[in-house]
Amino acid sequence: MATPAYPLHCPRCRQQAMTSTDFASYTIDLCPHCRGIWCEPQDWQQVWKRHPDYKSLPDVLGEERAPDLVFAGQSQLACPACARNLTVLKAGQPAICEIDQCDHCGGIWFDHQEWEHLEALRAWPAALEKLEAPPTAWNWCLQLLLRLPTEFNLPPRRFPAMTVTLIALCGVVFLCQLAIGEEQWLFLTTRPSLIAAGMGYWSLFTSMFLHVGLIHLLGNMYYLYIVGDNVEDALGPWRFLLFYLICGILADLVFVWMDWGSPIPALGASGAIAGVMAAYLLLFRRARLTMMLIFWQVKVAAWIWLSSWLALNLLSALMVMRAGGATGGVGWWAHVGGFVAGLLLIWPLERRIVRSYPLLQVMRTQGGPVRWFQWA
């Protein structure tokens, strides 16, 4: 076989020259325009093992079996090395991506993110096993004591730095609150009467970092962590921060609107966290939360638990409204407002976010229907 001339040109962009680069000890050709990848067999012979009828591609990058690849006809793309038409291979059941391979030289073409989808398909059996894994004894003891839901079997791809930063910031602010006394920081809370008078709009931002007590702080930070790490993983740290702040501000605005003119201050991160919970509901529909039912642990679909949480908050808010507005120290309308804000912000972007998160797309398409309820 003749050695192809370099640089090779992208089969997708036609005239765009590709750049040769090293990746995981192998050499690949990368298109700087469409970000597609061309892999030649001599560079991947220890990783990719060709099958004569293209029915499967076993033992790719590790001991786990790779997803089946099914012949799907001839591609419209031409091999950059030998100019022959490529063959289309579909991956997944149902298929979530297609890769193109040359029957003559064995090279493989990945469009942008197709490699990530194959990696996600390969990782899906292990991820599914974690989703189905029984809770540990430590988790049982913790839930028996605290009666809080847990989500421990859907690890993010990267460390949730922004979520941890927000938790740490709220903790530091709370220590400052204790050090200086209530009269020194009360002006940072949101007061509907001041907002109605056209003053103190900045408090819509500052109030979401304040908490009235240790239990208030710990409860909010707990819920932020169990759902925030995954939402941050899907959005990216800076988009997650912007989303969190917008939800918190909108939650406070809803609280102000529903309690217009009240001098009672509002504070806490629960409105912003409610928005994060809404994002988790939309994006991670197949996830399940583990909770305690008397002495037995059960796994409940995340959408059931979060929808029930929203319904309880809405019912409580309506009951408070009917009783004349005595909130009892809980900003029910802020919770509802933050949750609705999260839904409205994420809904238009949901498909784009899912496409950028291959494992999330695999979770949605490769498994059967989600079991709503299961004994853990």
ZAMARGU-4260 file (C-alpha; in steps of 0.2 Angstrom, whole numbers, plus 5000, padded with zeros to 4 digits):
<rodrens>
0) 5000/5000/5000 | 5007/5017/4995 | 5010/5029/5009 | 4998/5044/5008 | 5004/5061/5005
5) 5004/5073/5019 | 4995/5084/5025 | 4979/5074/5022 | 4963/5084/5019 | 4947/5083/5029
10) 4934/5072/5021 | 4920/5083/5029 | 4927/5100/5024 | 4935/5094/5007 | 4949/5106/5005
15) 4954/5109/5023 | 4971/5102/5028 | 4972/5092/5044 | 4985/5094/5057 | 4994/5079/5063
20) 4995/5078/5082 | 4999/5065/5096 | 4984/5058/5107 | 4986/5045/5120 | 5003/5039/5113
25) 4996/5038/5095 | 4996/5050/5080 | 4980/5056/5073 | 4975/5069/5061 | 4963/5083/5067
30) 4953/5095/5056 | 4955/5113/5064 | 4939/5118/5056 | 4926/5105/5060 | 4936/5096/5073
35) 4934/5079/5065 | 4947/5065/5068 | 4956/5054/5056 | 4964/5038/5063 | 4975/5027/5052
40) 4977/5009/5056 | 4995/5009/5059 | 4993/5022/5073 | 4979/5012/5081 | 4983/4994/5078
45) 4985/4991/5097 | 4968/5000/5101 | 4956/4997/5087 | 4954/4979/5081 | 4945/4978/5064
50) 4932/4965/5061 | 4930/4958/5044 | 4911/4960/5043 | 4910/4976/5054 | 4898/4968/5066
55) 4908/4972/5082 | 4923/4981/5089 | 4929/4972/5105 | 4941/4977/5118 | 4943/4995/5114
60) 4953/5005/5126 | 4952/4994/5141 | 4944/4977/5147 | 4926/4983/5144 | 4918/4977/5128
65) 4915/4991/5116 | 4897/4994/5108 | 4892/4985/5093 | 4895/4993/5076 | 4883/4989/5063
70) 4886/4991/5044 | 4874/5005/5037 | 4879/5007/5019 | 4891/5018/5009 | 4896/5035/5015
75) 4896/5051/5005 | 4914/5055/5012 | 4930/5050/5003 | 4945/5042/5012 | 4958/5056/5014
80) 4972/5043/5012 | 4966/5033/4996 | 4951/5043/4990 | 4939/5029/4990 | 4921/5030/4998
85) 4920/5026/5016 | 4909/5014/5024 | 4896/5020/5037 | 4895/5010/5054 | 4882/5014/5066
90) 4885/5013/5085 | 4872/5010/5099 | 4855/5001/5100 | 4847/5012/5095 | 4861/5021/5085
95) 4867/5037/5093 | 4882/5040/5081 | 4889/5035/5065 | 4908/5033/5061 | 4915/5031/5044
100) 4929/5018/5039 | 4939/5014/5023 | 4937/4996/5017 | 4953/4998/5008 | 4966/5006/5020
105) 4956/5003/5037 | 4957/5021/5042 | 4943/5028/5053 | 4934/5045/5052 | 4926/5052/5068
110) 4915/5068/5066 | 4916/5080/5081 | 4911/5071/5097 | 4908/5054/5089 | 4923/5047/5098
115) 4916/5054/5114 | 4900/5045/5110 | 4909/5029/5107 | 4918/5031/5124 | 4901/5034/5132
120) 4894/5019/5125 | 4909/5009/5131 | 4907/5016/5149 | 4888/5014/5149 | 4888/4996/5156
125) 4898/5002/5171 | 4888/5018/5173 | 4872/5007/5173 | 4879/4996/5186 | 4882/5010/5197
130) 4865/5017/5195 | 4858/5000/5200 | 4870/4997/5214 | 4863/4995/5232 | 4867/5008/5244
135) 4881/5005/5257 | 4878/5002/5276 | 4886/5019/5279 | 4873/5027/5267 | 4859/5018/5276
140) 4864/5024/5293 | 4866/5042/5287 | 4848/5042/5279 | 4841/5034/5294 | 4848/5048/5305
145) 4845/5063/5293 | 4831/5057/5282 | 4838/5066/5268 | 4839/5059/5250 | 4855/5054/5242
150) 4862/5053/5224 | 4878/5044/5225 | 4879/5034/5210 | 4880/5047/5196 | 4898/5054/5197
155) 4902/5069/5187 | 4916/5069/5174 | 4926/5082/5183 | 4928/5089/5200 | 4913/5101/5204
160) 4925/5116/5208 | 4911/5129/5206 | 4899/5120/5217 | 4912/5117/5230 | 4917/5136/5229
165) 4899/5141/5231 | 4897/5130/5247 | 4913/5136/5254 | 4908/5155/5251 | 4892/5152/5259
170) 4901/5144/5274 | 4913/5159/5275 | 4899/5171/5274 | 4890/5162/5288 | 4905/5163/5299
175) 4906/5181/5296 | 4888/5183/5301 | 4891/5175/5317 | 4907/5186/5320 | 4899/5203/5317
180) 4881/5200/5324 | 4864/5201/5316 | 4862/5220/5316 | 4878/5222/5305 | 4872/5211/5291
185) 4853/5213/5291 | 4854/5226/5278 | 4861/5213/5265 | 4844/5204/5266 | 4830/5206/5253
190) 4816/5217/5260 | 4800/5218/5249 | 4796/5235/5256 | 4812/5242/5251 | 4812/5234/5234
195) 4794/5241/5232 | 4801/5258/5236 | 4814/5257/5223 | 4829/5254/5234 | 4840/5240/5239
200) 4840/5230/5222 | 4858/5224/5226 | 4851/5214/5240 | 4843/5202/5228 | 4861/5196/5225
205) 4868/5197/5242 | 4854/5189/5251 | 4857/5172/5243 | 4874/5170/5252 | 4866/5173/5269
210) 4858/5160/5281 | 4849/5162/5297 | 4856/5147/5306 | 4867/5132/5305 | 4853/5120/5300
215) 4847/5132/5287 | 4865/5133/5280 | 4869/5114/5281 | 4852/5109/5273 | 4854/5121/5258
220) 4872/5116/5255 | 4868/5098/5256 | 4855/5099/5242 | 4866/5110/5232 | 4880/5097/5232
225) 4869/5082/5228 | 4862/5090/5212 | 4874/5104/5209 | 4889/5093/5204 | 4880/5085/5190
230) 4872/5101/5183 | 4889/5110/5184 | 4896/5095/5174 | 4883/5097/5161 | 4884/5116/5160
235) 4902/5120/5163 | 4908/5129/5179 | 4905/5147/5173 | 4888/5144/5164 | 4883/5135/5180
240) 4888/5150/5191 | 4878/5162/5179 | 4863/5150/5180 | 4864/5149/5199 | 4864/5168/5201
245) 4850/5171/5189 | 4839/5158/5197 | 4843/5166/5214 | 4839/5183/5209 | 4823/5178/5200
250) 4818/5168/5215 | 4819/5183/5226 | 4810/5194/5214 | 4795/5181/5214 | 4796/5182/5233
255) 4795/5201/5233 | 4781/5201/5221 | 4771/5189/5231 | 4774/5198/5247 | 4774/5216/5240
260) 4777/5229/5253 | 4782/5217/5268 | 4796/5222/5280 | 4800/5204/5283 | 4818/5201/5276
265) 4822/5186/5265 | 4838/5177/5264 | 4846/5160/5259 | 4852/5151/5244 | 4836/5140/5243
270) 4829/5149/5228 | 4845/5147/5218 | 4846/5129/5223 | 4828/5126/5218 | 4834/5132/5200
275) 4848/5119/5200 | 4836/5106/5206 | 4825/5110/5191 | 4840/5109/5179 | 4844/5092/5186
280) 4826/5086/5184 | 4826/5091/5165 | 4844/5085/5161 | 4846/5069/5172 | 4829/5061/5170
285) 4835/5043/5171 | 4844/5047/5188 | 4836/5040/5204 | 4837/5047/5222 | 4839/5035/5236
290) 4828/5039/5252 | 4822/5031/5268 | 4805/5025/5270 | 4803/5021/5289 | 4818/5008/5290
295) 4819/5003/5272 | 4828/5012/5258 | 4820/5015/5241 | 4826/5022/5225 | 4814/5034/5217
300) 4815/5042/5200 | 4822/5060/5201 | 4808/5067/5192 | 4795/5060/5204 | 4805/5066/5220
305) 4808/5084/5213 | 4790/5086/5206 | 4784/5081/5223 | 4795/5094/5231 | 4789/5107/5219
310) 4771/5102/5223 | 4773/5103/5241 | 4781/5120/5240 | 4767/5127/5229 | 4754/5120/5241
315) 4762/5127/5256 | 4764/5144/5247 | 4745/5144/5243 | 4741/5139/5260 | 4751/5154/5267
320) 4743/5166/5255 | 4726/5160/5260 | 4731/5162/5279 | 4736/5180/5276 | 4754/5179/5272
325) 4762/5172/5288 | 4777/5163/5281 | 4783/5154/5296 | 4801/5158/5291 | 4801/5149/5275
330) 4801/5158/5258 | 4789/5146/5249 | 4787/5157/5234 | 4806/5159/5232 | 4807/5140/5231
335) 4793/5140/5218 | 4800/5155/5208 | 4818/5148/5208 | 4812/5131/5202 | 4801/5138/5188
340) 4816/5150/5183 | 4827/5135/5182 | 4815/5126/5170 | 4812/5141/5159 | 4831/5144/5157
345) 4836/5126/5154 | 4822/5120/5143 | 4827/5129/5127 | 4845/5124/5129 | 4841/5106/5134
350) 4845/5097/5117 | 4861/5107/5115 | 4867/5103/5133 | 4863/5084/5130 | 4872/5084/5113
355) 4888/5091/5122 | 4887/5078/5136 | 4889/5061/5127 | 4886/5050/5142 | 4870/5059/5146
360) 4864/5056/5128 | 4868/5038/5130 | 4859/5037/5147 | 4843/5043/5138 | 4844/5032/5123
365) 4852/5016/5127 | 4843/5010/5143 | 4825/5004/5145 | 4811/5014/5154 | 4816/5021/5171
370) 4809/5011/5185 | 4799/5024/5195 | 4801/5015/5212 | 4812/5001/5218 | 4817/4994/5234
375) 4835/4998/5237
</rodrens>
